[in-house]
Amino acid sequence: MKTKKLTVLSVIIAVNLALSYVIKLPSPTGAGFVSLVEAGIFIAAWNFGPRGGAAVGGVTGLLLDLIAGYPQWMIMSLMIHGAEGYVFGLNSKRLQDKLMMTLIGGTIMVLGYWLAGTMLMWLMAGMSMPWSATFLATASDIPGNIMQVLVGFVVALIVNKPIQRLLAKADLN
């Protein structure tokens, strides 16, 4: 049974990685894009609990940054998306619980990337830029990250029922 679950989580990571890398929606801020990475994290968390969500979130985030050419983000994405996925998997049976965990996990992701981006910008500027300026400069990513969580939640709600049926047939749910 553990091998089956590990295999399914690996497939979710692979599909999530491919979809997140290929499908990029323009960010509402005009800087960057919104990916579907959260959709896969939600699906793993809802079907395999906190550890499944953390594994898919962390590994997918790390690999996305590696493939996209952002190695400076890899460890931060591993931690941020991993923590986000863990929270998404807590108490995720009822829709009300899913909404609450989405709010908490989404906050972890949005604030995590905002703080990480601030730190990276400050370090890349040779530590000469004031913290207040880096906080303001990286704040433009917040609406896009919020949108990414919301899009991921909606996509996961739509595709999760068929996935649950498949998992039930495979005796994994």
CORFEN-V159597 format. One record per residue. N is the residue number from 1. RES is the residue in one small letter. OMEGA is omega in whole degrees, 0 to 359 (* if undefined). Layout:
{{N	RES	OMEGA} {N	RES	OMEGA}}
This chain:
{{1	m	179} {2	k	179} {3	t	178} {4	k	181} {5	k	178} {6	l	178} {7	t	180} {8	v	178} {9	l	177} {10	s	177} {11	v	177} {12	i	178} {13	i	182} {14	a	180} {15	v	179} {16	n	178} {17	l	181} {18	a	181} {19	l	181} {20	s	181} {21	y	185} {22	v	183} {23	i	180} {24	k	179} {25	l	180} {26	p	179} {27	s	178} {28	p	180} {29	t	182} {30	g	180} {31	a	177} {32	g	184} {33	f	176} {34	v	180} {35	s	180} {36	l	184} {37	v	181} {38	e	180} {39	a	178} {40	g	178} {41	i	177} {42	f	183} {43	i	179} {44	a	182} {45	a	182} {46	w	184} {47	n	184} {48	f	176} {49	g	185} {50	p	182} {51	r	176} {52	g	178} {53	g	179} {54	a	181} {55	a	181} {56	v	180} {57	g	183} {58	g	183} {59	v	180} {60	t	179} {61	g	180} {62	l	182} {63	l	177} {64	l	180} {65	d	178} {66	l	182} {67	i	183} {68	a	178} {69	g	178} {70	y	184} {71	p	180} {72	q	181} {73	w	190} {74	m	184} {75	i	179} {76	m	178} {77	s	176} {78	l	182} {79	m	185} {80	i	181} {81	h	176} {82	g	178} {83	a	178} {84	e	180} {85	g	178} {86	y	181} {87	v	178} {88	f	183} {89	g	179} {90	l	175} {91	n	189} {92	s	181} {93	k	182} {94	r	180} {95	l	179} {96	q	178} {97	d	179} {98	k	179} {99	l	180} {100	m	180} {101	m	175} {102	t	179} {103	l	181} {104	i	180} {105	g	178} {106	g	177} {107	t	176} {108	i	182} {109	m	183} {110	v	181} {111	l	179} {112	g	180} {113	y	177} {114	w	180} {115	l	179} {116	a	178} {117	g	177} {118	t	180} {119	m	180} {120	l	180} {121	m	180} {122	w	179} {123	l	181} {124	m	178} {125	a	179} {126	g	179} {127	m	180} {128	s	181} {129	m	179} {130	p	180} {131	w	182} {132	s	179} {133	a	180} {134	t	176} {135	f	181} {136	l	181} {137	a	182} {138	t	179} {139	a	180} {140	s	178} {141	d	186} {142	i	180} {143	p	178} {144	g	178} {145	n	176} {146	i	179} {147	m	180} {148	q	178} {149	v	182} {150	l	178} {151	v	179} {152	g	179} {153	f	181} {154	v	178} {155	v	180} {156	a	177} {157	l	182} {158	i	187} {159	v	185} {160	n	181} {161	k	177} {162	p	178} {163	i	178} {164	q	177} {165	r	178} {166	l	179} {167	l	178} {168	a	178} {169	k	180} {170	a	180} {171	d	180} {172	l	185} {173	n	*}}
